[in-house]
Amino acid sequence: MLKYNDKSYIKEIILESPKYFLPLAAFFLLISTAATNIFLILTITTSVIIFLRKRNYQIFFDEKIIKYSLLIYILLILSVFYTIGEHYEVTNLLKKYIKFLYIPIIFYYISIFKNENLIANYFIKGSCLILFLSYLKYFSVLDFQGFYAFLDNLNIATIKSKIIFDKTGVFQNYLTQGIIFSFLSFISFVFARKSGSFLLYIISVLSFINIMFLNDSRTAYILVLTLLAIILIKYLKINKFLSLIGTACICLTITLTNIGDNFYERVIRINTDIEMMANNNFDSSLGKRYLWLQSGFNNIKSKPIFGYGVGSYKSKINEYISSNNINIDSSLVVTNNPHNEFVSLSSQIGLFGLLFFIMFLISLFKKRENNFIVYGVFTTVVISSLFNSAFYDNILGIFLIIIISLSFQKVK
């Protein structure tokens, strides 16, 4: 039999547990898609229940970014009435872009529980675990193929072959992992500056090295260099000695190990892709992105105001490939994911929707005055959206809406 105090303790745990839902979602971002989705759903459900009880409608008018995120999703819903997309594609896209609807809900959740520091700390801890495993995988310290087979045999997780044979990807693809590691490097440095934690400085440097010389994502490469530039602009004059030490450590690591070979291979690969495009061969990463971009421009020209409707990009890229007699396997490029959020949204909801998305980004940037982390959040969202359909992706999109919501809080 439980005593009265035991019951009170259990009740307190139950009442406190929702505070940990979003931190746990942030912790599992790179570890488990299933766990991340479960804790995100618990976060959304809890927030909606509290909102319906308190009826605090003022939140939807406090921040402009909330208005624009809602307007983007409303436009996507309204475009159902004129879309040329197939029924399945329409439903699928509405599910993927529901993340715009989650932004005000998560913002409300954080404003209620005041757990922004907890979320940031859980994110760093979960990402650090994968960062450590990523190095072990790259240097073949552990048998990851055996580990993946063990998880599969126990029906815990089935890892995609693309991840199994990737040099650094642990549980997520190298693109998502690279973007998250880029932000990890940035936020760890910012937190280290505030707390003086030497461990956080090490995490920041190790994340940077992982992306620059181990990871294959060009998007992450661009992002981490941009974030580094932001850090140097703010802190270089304050502590030149620390910057010199960091630079020396990176150069020493490159000189004494073989990780510089990966960087050289990527430079060669980019040059090869450009040569292939010059010969009208688009069967490469850059070549496919070029086709998706060109198709997007055509979509804006032919239907500029409201676009072709939600889930329509797949039909339009297929039409573009056929009408221009482009010699490429259509299965490689015919998709609803043009790997560019600006192209994706403008094709589906036109310049009207694109304007809302740009205003969404501007509203985010304006928050930089009270929170330096916003510089990193804004840069991460913009670069991710330029080179990927960021909110279309599951884990990458969840990561973005979490850090966007955090940027409107005062993370200490």
C-alpha positions in Angstrom: 0.0 0.0 0.0 1.2 3.5 -0.9 1.3 6.0 1.9 -0.1 9.5 1.4 3.4 11.0 0.8 4.1 8.3 -1.8 0.9 9.3 -3.7 1.9 12.9 -3.5 5.4 12.1 -4.8 3.9 10.0 -7.7 1.5 12.9 -8.5 4.3 15.3 -8.5 6.3 13.1 -10.9 3.3 12.9 -13.3 2.8 16.6 -13.2 6.5 17.3 -13.8 7.0 14.7 -16.5 5.7 16.8 -19.4 8.6 19.2 -18.8 10.9 16.5 -20.1 9.0 15.5 -23.3 10.6 18.0 -25.6 14.1 17.7 -24.0 13.9 14.0 -24.6 12.8 14.6 -28.2 15.9 16.8 -28.7 18.1 14.2 -27.0 17.0 11.4 -29.4 17.2 13.5 -32.6 20.3 11.6 -33.9 19.7 8.4 -31.9 16.1 7.2 -32.7 13.5 8.6 -35.1 10.8 6.6 -33.4 11.7 8.0 -29.9 11.9 11.5 -31.3 8.5 11.3 -32.9 6.9 9.7 -29.7 8.2 12.5 -27.4 7.3 15.2 -30.0 3.7 13.8 -30.1 3.6 13.8 -26.3 4.8 17.4 -26.4 2.2 18.5 -28.9 -0.6 16.6 -27.1 0.3 18.0 -23.7 0.5 21.6 -25.1 -2.8 21.4 -26.9 -4.6 20.1 -23.7 -3.1 22.9 -21.6 -4.0 25.4 -24.2 -7.6 24.3 -24.5 -7.9 24.5 -20.7 -6.3 28.0 -20.4 -7.6 29.3 -23.7 -4.6 31.6 -24.0 -5.3 32.8 -27.6 -3.0 35.8 -27.2 0.0 33.7 -28.0 -0.9 33.6 -31.7 -0.6 37.4 -31.8 2.6 37.9 -29.7 5.1 36.8 -32.3 5.1 37.5 -36.1 6.9 34.3 -36.9 3.9 32.3 -35.4 1.5 34.2 -37.7 3.6 33.5 -40.8 4.1 29.8 -39.9 0.3 29.4 -39.6 -0.3 31.3 -42.8 2.1 29.0 -44.7 0.2 26.0 -43.5 -3.2 27.5 -44.2 -2.1 28.3 -47.8 -1.0 24.7 -48.2 -4.4 23.5 -47.0 -6.3 25.9 -49.3 -4.2 24.8 -52.3 -5.8 21.3 -52.0 -8.7 22.8 -54.0 -6.6 23.5 -57.1 -3.6 21.2 -56.8 -2.5 19.0 -59.7 -0.8 16.6 -57.3 -2.0 13.0 -56.7 -4.2 12.3 -53.7 -1.4 10.4 -51.9 1.2 13.1 -52.6 -1.2 15.8 -51.3 -1.9 13.9 -48.0 1.8 13.1 -47.6 3.0 16.7 -48.1 0.4 18.0 -45.7 1.7 15.6 -43.1 5.3 16.6 -43.7 4.6 20.3 -43.6 2.5 20.1 -40.4 5.7 21.2 -38.7 4.8 24.8 -39.5 1.7 24.2 -37.3 3.9 22.7 -34.6 6.0 25.9 -34.2 3.4 27.9 -32.3 2.5 24.9 -30.2 6.1 24.2 -29.2 6.6 27.9 -28.5 3.6 27.8 -26.2 5.0 24.6 -24.5 8.3 26.2 -23.8 6.7 29.4 -22.5 4.6 27.3 -20.1 7.3 25.0 -18.7 10.3 27.4 -19.0 12.5 24.5 -19.9 14.6 26.0 -22.7 17.9 25.4 -20.9 16.9 21.8 -20.3 16.1 21.3 -24.0 19.4 22.8 -25.0 21.4 20.6 -22.5 19.6 17.4 -23.6 20.2 18.3 -27.2 24.0 18.7 -26.6 24.2 15.4 -24.6 22.4 13.4 -27.2 24.3 14.8 -30.0 27.6 14.3 -28.2 26.9 10.6 -27.8 26.5 10.3 -31.6 29.5 12.5 -32.2 31.6 10.1 -30.1 30.2 7.0 -32.0 30.8 8.8 -35.3 34.5 9.0 -34.6 34.6 5.3 -33.5 32.9 4.4 -36.7 35.1 6.4 -39.0 38.3 5.0 -37.4 36.8 1.5 -37.3 37.3 1.2 -33.5 34.0 -0.7 -33.2 32.3 -3.2 -35.5 29.2 -1.2 -36.5 27.9 -3.6 -39.1 27.8 -6.2 -36.4 26.0 -3.7 -34.1 23.5 -2.9 -36.8 22.8 -6.6 -37.4 22.3 -7.1 -33.6 19.7 -4.3 -33.5 18.0 -5.8 -36.6 17.9 -9.3 -35.1 16.3 -8.0 -31.9 13.7 -6.0 -34.0 14.9 -2.8 -32.2 15.8 -1.0 -35.4 16.5 -1.6 -39.1 19.3 0.6 -40.3 19.2 1.6 -44.0 22.1 0.3 -46.1 23.0 3.9 -47.0 23.8 4.6 -43.4 25.4 1.2 -42.7 28.1 1.8 -45.3 28.5 5.6 -44.6 31.8 6.5 -43.0 30.5 8.6 -40.2 26.7 8.4 -40.2 25.5 6.4 -37.1 21.7 6.3 -37.1 20.8 9.2 -39.4 22.0 10.1 -42.9 25.2 12.1 -43.2 23.3 15.2 -44.3 21.0 15.4 -41.3 23.8 14.5 -39.0 26.1 17.0 -40.5 23.7 19.9 -40.1 23.0 19.0 -36.5 26.7 18.6 -35.8 27.2 22.1 -37.3 24.7 23.7 -34.9 26.2 21.6 -32.1 29.6 23.1 -32.8 28.1 26.6 -32.7 25.9 26.3 -29.6 28.7 24.4 -27.7 31.1 27.3 -28.3 28.5 29.9 -27.2 27.7 28.0 -24.0 31.4 27.4 -23.4 32.0 31.2 -23.6 29.3 31.8 -21.0 30.2 29.0 -18.6 34.0 28.7 -19.2 33.6 24.9 -19.7 36.7 23.4 -21.4 34.7 20.3 -22.3 32.2 22.3 -24.3 35.1 23.9 -26.2 36.4 20.4 -27.0 32.9 19.3 -28.2 32.7 22.4 -30.4 36.1 21.7 -32.0 35.4 18.0 -32.5 32.1 18.7 -34.1 33.8 21.1 -36.5 36.5 18.6 -37.5 33.9 15.9 -38.0 32.1 18.0 -40.5 35.0 19.5 -42.3 37.1 16.4 -42.8 34.9 13.3 -42.1 31.4 14.1 -43.2 30.4 14.0 -46.9 27.7 16.7 -46.7 28.5 19.9 -48.7 25.5 21.6 -47.0 27.0 20.9 -43.6 30.4 22.1 -44.8 29.0 25.5 -45.9 26.9 25.8 -42.7 29.7 25.1 -40.3 32.1 27.6 -42.1 29.4 30.3 -42.0 28.7 29.6 -38.3 32.5 29.8 -37.7 32.6 33.1 -39.4 29.8 34.4 -37.1 31.7 33.2 -34.1 35.0 34.8 -35.2 33.3 38.2 -36.0 31.9 38.3 -32.4 34.7 36.8 -30.4 38.0 37.1 -32.3 38.8 40.6 -30.9 37.8 39.5 -27.4 40.2 36.4 -27.3 42.7 36.1 -30.0 44.7 33.6 -28.0 41.8 31.1 -27.9 41.2 31.5 -31.6 44.9 30.8 -32.4 44.9 27.7 -30.1 41.8 26.4 -31.8 43.3 26.9 -35.3 46.5 25.2 -34.3 44.7 22.2 -32.9 42.7 21.8 -36.2 45.8 22.1 -38.3 47.7 19.7 -36.1 44.8 17.2 -36.4 44.8 17.4 -40.2 48.6 17.0 -40.4 48.9 14.0 -38.1 45.9 12.0 -39.3 44.4 10.9 -42.6 41.2 12.9 -42.2 42.4 15.6 -44.7 42.1 13.0 -47.5 38.3 13.1 -47.1 38.3 16.8 -47.7 40.5 16.5 -50.8 38.2 13.8 -52.2 35.2 16.0 -51.8 36.9 18.9 -53.8 37.6 16.4 -56.6 34.0 15.2 -56.6 32.6 18.7 -56.9 34.9 19.4 -59.9 33.8 16.1 -61.5 30.1 17.0 -61.1 30.7 20.3 -62.8 32.4 18.7 -65.7 29.6 16.2 -66.1 27.0 19.1 -66.2 29.1 20.8 -68.9 28.6 17.7 -71.0 24.8 17.6 -70.4 25.2 14.7 -68.0 23.1 15.5 -64.9 23.5 12.1 -63.2 25.3 13.7 -60.1 24.4 15.5 -57.0 25.0 18.9 -58.4 23.3 17.9 -61.7 20.1 16.8 -60.1 20.0 20.0 -58.0 20.4 22.0 -61.1 17.4 20.3 -62.7 15.2 20.8 -59.6 16.1 24.4 -59.5 15.4 25.0 -63.2 12.0 23.2 -62.9 11.3 25.5 -59.9 12.0 28.6 -61.9 9.7 27.3 -64.7 6.9 26.7 -62.2 7.1 30.3 -60.9 7.1 31.7 -64.4 4.0 29.6 -65.5 2.0 30.0 -62.3 3.5 32.7 -60.2 0.8 33.8 -57.7 -0.6 30.7 -56.0 1.5 27.9 -57.6 0.3 24.4 -58.6 -0.9 23.3 -55.2 0.4 21.1 -52.4 2.1 17.9 -53.6 2.4 19.2 -57.1 6.2 19.3 -57.6 6.6 15.7 -58.5 4.2 16.1 -61.4 6.0 19.3 -62.6 9.5 17.9 -62.5 8.4 14.8 -64.4 6.8 17.2 -67.0 10.0 19.3 -67.2 12.2 16.2 -67.8 10.0 14.9 -70.6 9.5 18.3 -72.3 13.2 19.1 -72.4 14.3 15.6 -73.4 16.8 15.3 -70.6 18.6 12.0 -70.7 18.5 10.8 -67.1 16.8 8.1 -65.1 13.6 9.7 -64.0 13.5 7.7 -60.8 16.6 9.7 -59.7 14.9 13.2 -60.0 11.1 12.7 -60.1 10.2 13.5 -56.5 8.3 16.0 -54.3 11.5 16.9 -52.6 13.5 19.4 -54.8 16.1 19.7 -52.0 15.4 23.4 -51.8 12.6 24.8 -49.5 12.3 28.0 -51.5 11.7 26.0 -54.7 9.3 23.6 -53.0 7.1 26.2 -51.4 7.1 28.6 -54.4 6.1 25.7 -56.7 3.3 24.6 -54.4 1.8 27.9 -53.1 3.5 30.4 -55.5 5.1 33.7 -54.7 2.4 34.4 -52.2 3.6 31.5 -50.1 7.2 32.2 -50.8 6.7 35.8 -49.4 5.2 34.4 -46.2 8.3 32.1 -45.9 10.7 35.0 -46.4 8.8 37.0 -43.8 8.9 34.0 -41.5 12.8 34.1 -41.8 13.0 37.8 -41.4 10.9 37.6 -38.2 13.3 35.0 -36.9 16.3 37.2 -37.8 14.9 40.2 -35.9 15.2 38.2 -32.6 19.0 38.3 -32.8 19.3 41.5 -30.7 18.4 39.8 -27.4 19.9 36.3 -28.1 23.1 35.6 -29.9 22.1 32.0 -30.5 19.5 33.4 -33.0 22.4 34.1 -35.4 23.1 30.4 -35.4 19.5 29.4 -35.6 18.7 31.7 -38.5 21.8 30.7 -40.4 21.0 27.0 -39.9 17.4 27.4 -41.1 18.4 29.5 -44.1 21.3 27.3 -45.3 19.3 24.1 -44.7 16.4 25.5 -46.7 18.7 26.6 -49.6 20.2 23.2 -50.1 17.4 20.9 -48.8 13.6 20.9 -48.4 14.3 21.2 -44.7 10.7 21.2 -43.3 9.8 18.3 -45.7 12.4 16.1 -44.0 11.3 14.4 -40.7 14.2 14.6 -38.3 15.8 17.7 -39.9 12.4 19.5 -39.8 11.8 18.6 -36.2 15.3 19.8 -35.3 14.7 23.1 -37.0 11.3 23.8 -35.3 12.9 23.0 -31.9 15.8 25.4 -32.3 13.4 28.0 -33.9 11.2 27.8 -30.8 14.3 28.0 -28.5 15.4 31.2 -30.2 12.3 33.0 -28.9 13.3 32.1 -25.3 16.2 33.4 -23.3 18.6 30.5 -23.1 21.1 31.2 -20.4 
